[in-house]
Amino acid sequence: MIVNGQQQSQIPLTDRSIQYGDGCFTTIAYQNASLELFDSHIQRLKDACERLSIPFSNWEQLSKSVFDSLPNNESCVVKIMITRGSGGRGYSPVGAKHPNFIITHHSIPQHYKTWQTDGISVSVSPVKLARQPLLAGIKHLNRLEQVLIKQALATTEYDDVIVCDTENEIIESSVGNVFWWGDEKWFTANLSESGVVGVMRNQIINMMEKAGHKVIVTREPLEALFEAQALFVCNSLMGVVPVKSLIDPETFKVTKFLIEPVYKVQSMLKNKLEN
């Protein structure tokens, strides 16, 4: 673990990331000697710090520490966390003037490659996401909703679940953002009130629009997915993963999807990342 540019294995217990989940993070794939979409990940952190009013400014040292930490010829996940640091009284952050950055490395889940090729089977999570526009889109360090979602998923046989908000509108999956295909158009969820705006989600939207394929950002009820023709889940580590089937947990009705439209998106993304 690297903390503020120094190799160490601990941070103060008074750090507000531990006390209150006060901070933000991003996870980057390091593959083929390249940090994929690194600039976009740093911009995501900058945007989060601005919205959370975390006065972090040491971006040059953070970037240098990330690149200096990379292993030789080994793929990995690089996780970057920015915390507000220690200080303040109770919930109040007043007095917390020295943010910290933390860099850790992790293995890339091996099953992602199989998922990309074979697709996954998903259901619908019984856990709903709260609507909170002030935090919507941010990958902040308080992720208890996602912990509950993963706990519920672990009791099933499904690969992943679709997650809705408390109004039963489509938001994301347990691991990434969702896109669905219908009427010759791609759609993705509006994340202005809940959910995480993923770096890969933004990359795909921009890529498709440059290729002349407009993506419609929309609020839709869960039922829209059962009427879709194709569906995929994406994040920065697993890329684009086709969903081959969606199981209604109440009726156990299975909706099957086309995978070919998703393979086309995978191909476009591969060309984009390699060029």
C-alpha positions as CSV (number, residue, x, y, z in Angstrom):
1,M,0.0,0.0,0.0
2,I,1.3,3.5,-0.9
3,V,0.1,6.4,1.2
4,N,0.9,9.9,0.0
5,G,3.8,8.6,-2.1
6,Q,5.3,6.4,0.7
7,Q,5.2,2.6,1.0
8,Q,3.5,1.7,4.2
9,S,0.8,-0.6,5.6
10,Q,-1.3,1.7,7.8
11,I,-3.2,5.0,8.0
12,P,-4.4,6.8,11.2
13,L,-7.6,5.5,12.8
14,T,-8.7,9.1,12.9
15,D,-8.8,9.3,9.1
16,R,-12.3,10.3,8.0
17,S,-12.4,7.5,5.4
18,I,-12.5,5.1,8.3
19,Q,-14.7,7.2,10.5
20,Y,-17.3,8.2,7.9
21,G,-16.4,6.8,4.5
22,D,-15.4,10.4,3.7
23,G,-13.6,10.1,0.4
24,C,-13.7,8.8,-3.1
25,F,-12.0,6.1,-5.2
26,T,-11.5,4.7,-8.7
27,T,-10.2,1.4,-10.0
28,I,-8.0,1.1,-13.1
29,A,-7.0,-1.8,-15.3
30,Y,-3.3,-2.1,-15.9
31,Q,-2.9,-4.4,-18.9
32,N,-0.4,-4.7,-21.8
33,A,1.9,-2.3,-20.0
34,S,-0.9,0.4,-20.1
35,L,-3.1,2.0,-17.5
36,E,-6.4,2.0,-19.4
37,L,-8.2,5.3,-19.6
38,F,-5.9,6.8,-16.9
39,D,-6.7,10.4,-17.6
40,S,-10.5,9.7,-17.4
41,H,-10.0,8.0,-14.0
42,I,-8.0,11.0,-12.7
43,Q,-10.7,13.4,-14.0
44,R,-13.3,11.2,-12.2
45,L,-11.4,11.7,-8.9
46,K,-11.1,15.5,-9.5
47,D,-14.8,15.8,-10.1
48,A,-15.6,13.8,-7.0
49,C,-13.3,15.9,-4.8
50,E,-14.9,19.0,-6.1
51,R,-18.4,17.8,-5.4
52,L,-17.4,16.6,-1.9
53,S,-15.4,19.7,-1.3
54,I,-12.2,17.7,-0.5
55,P,-9.3,20.1,-0.9
56,F,-6.9,17.7,-2.6
57,S,-4.4,19.3,-5.0
58,N,-1.4,17.0,-5.1
59,W,-2.4,15.4,-8.5
60,E,1.2,15.4,-9.9
61,Q,2.6,13.4,-7.0
62,L,-0.4,11.0,-7.1
63,S,0.1,10.3,-10.8
64,K,3.9,9.8,-10.4
65,S,3.3,7.5,-7.4
66,V,0.8,5.4,-9.5
67,F,3.2,5.0,-12.4
68,D,6.2,4.3,-10.1
69,S,4.2,1.6,-8.4
70,L,3.4,-0.4,-11.5
71,P,4.8,-4.0,-11.7
72,N,6.9,-5.1,-14.7
73,N,4.9,-7.1,-17.3
74,E,2.1,-8.0,-14.9
75,S,-1.5,-7.1,-15.2
76,C,-3.3,-5.9,-12.2
77,V,-6.0,-3.6,-10.8
78,V,-4.8,-0.2,-9.5
79,K,-7.1,1.3,-6.9
80,I,-6.7,4.9,-6.0
81,M,-8.5,6.3,-2.9
82,I,-8.5,10.0,-1.8
83,T,-9.6,10.6,1.8
84,R,-10.4,13.9,3.5
85,G,-7.8,13.0,6.1
86,S,-8.0,13.5,9.8
87,G,-9.7,16.4,11.6
88,G,-13.1,18.0,12.1
89,R,-15.4,17.3,15.0
90,G,-17.9,14.6,14.6
91,Y,-19.5,14.6,11.2
92,S,-18.3,18.2,10.5
93,P,-15.3,18.2,8.2
94,V,-14.2,21.7,9.3
95,G,-10.6,21.5,10.2
96,A,-9.7,18.5,8.0
97,K,-7.2,20.3,5.8
98,H,-4.8,17.6,4.7
99,P,-6.3,14.9,2.4
100,N,-4.5,11.6,1.8
101,F,-4.1,9.5,-1.3
102,I,-3.8,5.7,-1.1
103,I,-2.7,3.4,-3.9
104,T,-3.2,-0.4,-3.7
105,H,-2.8,-3.2,-6.3
106,H,-5.1,-6.2,-6.7
107,S,-5.5,-9.2,-9.1
108,I,-7.8,-8.8,-12.1
109,P,-10.7,-11.3,-11.7
110,Q,-10.0,-14.1,-14.1
111,H,-13.7,-15.0,-14.7
112,Y,-14.1,-11.6,-16.5
113,K,-12.6,-13.1,-19.7
114,T,-15.1,-15.9,-19.7
115,W,-18.0,-13.5,-19.0
116,Q,-16.9,-11.4,-22.0
117,T,-17.1,-14.4,-24.3
118,D,-19.9,-16.5,-22.9
119,G,-22.1,-13.9,-21.3
120,I,-23.8,-14.0,-17.9
121,S,-27.2,-14.8,-16.4
122,V,-28.7,-12.1,-14.1
123,S,-31.7,-11.5,-11.9
124,V,-33.0,-8.5,-10.1
125,S,-31.7,-7.4,-6.7
126,P,-34.2,-7.1,-3.8
127,V,-32.0,-4.3,-2.5
128,K,-33.0,-0.8,-3.9
129,L,-30.8,2.2,-4.2
130,A,-31.8,5.4,-2.4
131,R,-32.2,8.6,-4.4
132,Q,-29.7,11.3,-3.3
133,P,-28.7,13.8,-6.1
134,L,-25.9,15.3,-4.0
135,L,-24.0,12.0,-4.1
136,A,-25.4,10.5,-7.3
137,G,-22.7,9.5,-9.8
138,I,-19.8,9.7,-7.3
139,K,-17.8,6.6,-6.5
140,H,-17.5,7.6,-2.9
141,L,-16.0,5.4,-0.1
142,N,-19.4,4.8,1.6
143,R,-20.7,1.8,-0.4
144,L,-22.9,0.0,2.1
145,E,-25.7,-0.3,-0.4
146,Q,-23.4,-2.2,-2.7
147,V,-22.3,-4.4,0.2
148,L,-26.0,-5.3,0.9
149,I,-26.5,-6.0,-2.8
150,K,-23.5,-8.3,-3.0
151,Q,-24.7,-10.1,0.2
152,A,-28.0,-10.8,-1.4
153,L,-26.5,-11.9,-4.6
154,A,-24.2,-14.4,-2.8
155,T,-27.3,-16.4,-1.7
156,T,-28.3,-17.0,-5.4
157,E,-26.9,-18.8,-8.4
158,Y,-26.8,-15.8,-10.7
159,D,-23.7,-14.1,-12.0
160,D,-25.0,-10.6,-11.3
161,V,-28.2,-8.6,-10.6
162,I,-29.9,-5.6,-12.0
163,V,-30.3,-2.9,-9.4
164,C,-33.2,-0.4,-9.3
165,D,-33.8,2.6,-7.2
166,T,-36.6,3.0,-4.7
167,E,-38.9,4.1,-7.5
168,N,-38.2,0.8,-9.3
169,E,-36.3,2.5,-12.1
170,I,-33.3,0.9,-13.8
171,I,-29.9,2.2,-12.4
172,E,-27.0,-0.3,-12.7
173,S,-25.8,-3.8,-11.8
174,S,-23.9,-4.9,-8.7
175,V,-20.6,-4.4,-10.6
176,G,-21.2,-1.8,-13.3
177,N,-23.4,0.2,-15.6
178,V,-26.0,-1.3,-17.9
179,F,-26.9,-0.7,-21.5
180,W,-29.8,-2.2,-23.4
181,W,-30.8,-2.4,-27.1
182,G,-34.2,-2.0,-28.6
183,D,-35.8,-0.4,-31.7
184,E,-32.3,-0.1,-33.3
185,K,-31.1,2.1,-30.4
186,W,-29.0,1.8,-27.3
187,F,-30.2,3.0,-24.0
188,T,-28.6,3.5,-20.6
189,A,-29.9,4.7,-17.2
190,N,-30.1,8.3,-16.1
191,L,-27.8,8.5,-13.0
192,S,-28.6,12.0,-11.8
193,E,-30.3,10.8,-8.6
194,S,-28.5,7.5,-7.7
195,G,-25.8,5.1,-9.0
196,V,-22.2,5.5,-10.1
197,V,-21.2,7.2,-13.4
198,G,-18.6,4.8,-14.6
199,V,-15.5,5.7,-16.6
200,M,-16.3,2.9,-19.0
201,R,-19.9,4.0,-19.3
202,N,-18.8,7.4,-20.4
203,Q,-16.2,6.0,-22.8
204,I,-18.8,3.8,-24.5
205,I,-21.3,6.7,-24.8
206,N,-18.7,8.9,-26.4
207,M,-17.4,6.1,-28.7
208,M,-20.9,5.2,-29.9
209,E,-21.9,8.8,-30.6
210,K,-18.7,9.4,-32.6
211,A,-19.6,6.3,-34.6
212,G,-23.0,7.7,-35.3
213,H,-24.9,5.5,-32.8
214,K,-26.7,7.7,-30.4
215,V,-27.1,6.4,-26.8
216,I,-30.3,7.5,-25.1
217,V,-29.9,8.3,-21.4
218,T,-33.3,7.6,-19.9
219,R,-35.3,6.8,-16.8
220,E,-37.1,3.6,-17.4
221,P,-39.0,1.1,-15.2
222,L,-37.5,-2.4,-14.7
223,E,-40.0,-3.8,-17.2
224,A,-38.1,-2.1,-20.1
225,L,-35.3,-4.6,-19.7
226,F,-37.7,-7.6,-20.2
227,E,-38.7,-6.0,-23.5
228,A,-35.2,-5.3,-24.7
229,Q,-33.4,-7.3,-27.4
230,A,-29.9,-7.1,-26.0
231,L,-28.3,-6.1,-22.7
232,F,-24.8,-5.7,-21.4
233,V,-23.0,-4.7,-18.2
234,C,-19.7,-2.7,-18.2
235,N,-17.0,-1.4,-16.0
236,S,-13.3,-0.4,-16.3
237,L,-12.0,-3.9,-15.3
238,M,-14.3,-6.3,-17.1
239,G,-15.0,-4.1,-20.2
240,V,-18.2,-5.1,-21.9
241,V,-20.0,-8.2,-20.8
242,P,-23.1,-9.6,-22.6
243,V,-26.1,-10.6,-20.6
244,K,-27.6,-13.7,-22.1
245,S,-30.6,-14.0,-19.8
246,L,-32.6,-12.1,-17.2
247,I,-34.7,-14.0,-14.7
248,D,-37.7,-12.4,-13.0
249,P,-37.3,-13.3,-9.3
250,E,-41.1,-13.1,-8.8
251,T,-42.4,-15.2,-11.7
252,F,-39.1,-17.0,-12.6
253,K,-39.8,-16.0,-16.2
254,V,-36.6,-16.0,-18.3
255,T,-35.9,-13.4,-20.9
256,K,-33.2,-14.3,-23.4
257,F,-31.1,-11.7,-25.2
258,L,-29.2,-11.4,-28.5
259,I,-25.4,-11.4,-27.9
260,E,-24.3,-10.3,-31.4
261,P,-25.1,-6.6,-30.9
262,V,-22.9,-6.7,-27.7
263,Y,-20.0,-8.3,-29.6
264,K,-20.1,-5.4,-32.0
265,V,-19.7,-3.0,-29.0
266,Q,-16.9,-5.1,-27.7
267,S,-15.1,-4.9,-31.0
268,M,-15.5,-1.1,-31.2
269,L,-14.2,-0.7,-27.7
270,K,-11.2,-3.0,-28.4
271,N,-10.2,-0.9,-31.4
272,K,-10.7,2.3,-29.4
273,L,-8.4,1.2,-26.5
274,E,-5.7,-0.1,-28.9
275,N,-5.6,3.1,-30.9
